[in-house]
Amino acid sequence: MGNIEPNFTENKLIPAIIQEEATGEVLMLAYMNQEAYRKTLETKETWFFSRKRKELWNKGATSGNKQFVKKISYDCDQDAILVQVKALGPACHTGEHTCFYNNVFDEGTTTHNIIPILKENIHNRRKNPVEDSYTTYLFREGIDKILKKVGEEASEVIIGAKNNDKQEVTWEIADLTYHLLVLMELLEVSDEDIKNELVKRHLQKIGVKDE
């Protein structure tokens, strides 16, 4: 990051968009002055300036819903900040996960968050079994059944690919993805575990030592 920072000279307050690093979901919009920005960099937690109270505030200081900073960027005019975070709880004071929960127009589930939604559904089926639910059935049968389905779906992907059938491959990869998510839930393997392993391998490939 160096000594470069957004332009606080013309506008004392700069809007800061807070985004969930893992899913890309926008959590909230707040404002930073130069001091809040620098404290955010120093502490790796989000700090803002309250326009109403005229003072700095640290997200989660009282609620416990802290936001740990993973990446900070600013736009081409240096007058808006994008902060990607790992959120420990709801971003909104209402208890909602995101402040942007009032939909004006919605064509349905967007593609970027379908995996988190699916994971949440799978988790709920494990904790709260539902009769006639296929996911509940898999958890009831246990790991051997789940592994068998993973193997079957992987084979179906191979067959679809050998047939050069895009639609078939797409369908089978979706099936394989679902069963892998069920396996991850059973073994308590998180998205972060997978991402961290991929990052570690990438760093090793490009010759960056894992500190």
C-alpha positions, 0 to 999 in steps of 0.5 A: 500500500505504501504511502498512497491514500485516497484524496482527503484534501478536497473532501474531508469525508470519503464514502467507504463501501464494505464488502464481504470478502468471501462472497462479494456481498455489499454489507454497508456504506459508511464514511471515513476521514483521514484518521479513520482510514489510517486507523483502519490500516493500522488495526486491520479493523474497520473504523469510520467517522460518524456524521451525526455524532461527529466522532470516530467509531470502530465497527463491532466495538460494542456489538462484537460484530467486528469486520477484519480487513482483508483488502482496501482499494479506492476508485480512479478519482481517489474519492471512494474506498472499497474495503473487503472484510471478514465479518464476524456478525451482521453489518446492519444495526437492525440485525440484518446481515447486510444494510442493503436488505430492502429490495426495490427490484429483484429478478431472483437469486444472483449467481455470485451468492448461490454457493453460500445459499446452498451451503446454508441450506445444507447446514440447516438440513444437517442440524434440522432434518426434514422428512423426504429431504434428499440432503437429510437422507445423505446425512442419515446414511453417512459418509460412505453413501456421500462418498459413493455419490461423489464418486458417481458424479465425478464419473458422470462428469468424465463421461459427459466430457468424453461425449463433448456434451456441454449441457451434460457436463454442466449438469453433472458438475452441478451435481458433483458440486452439491455432493462435495458441499455435503461432504464438506459440511459433514467433515466441517471443511470450510470455504476458507480452508479450501481458499487458504490451501489454493492461495498457499499453492499459488504463492509457492508456484510464484515463489513467494514464501508463506510467512 
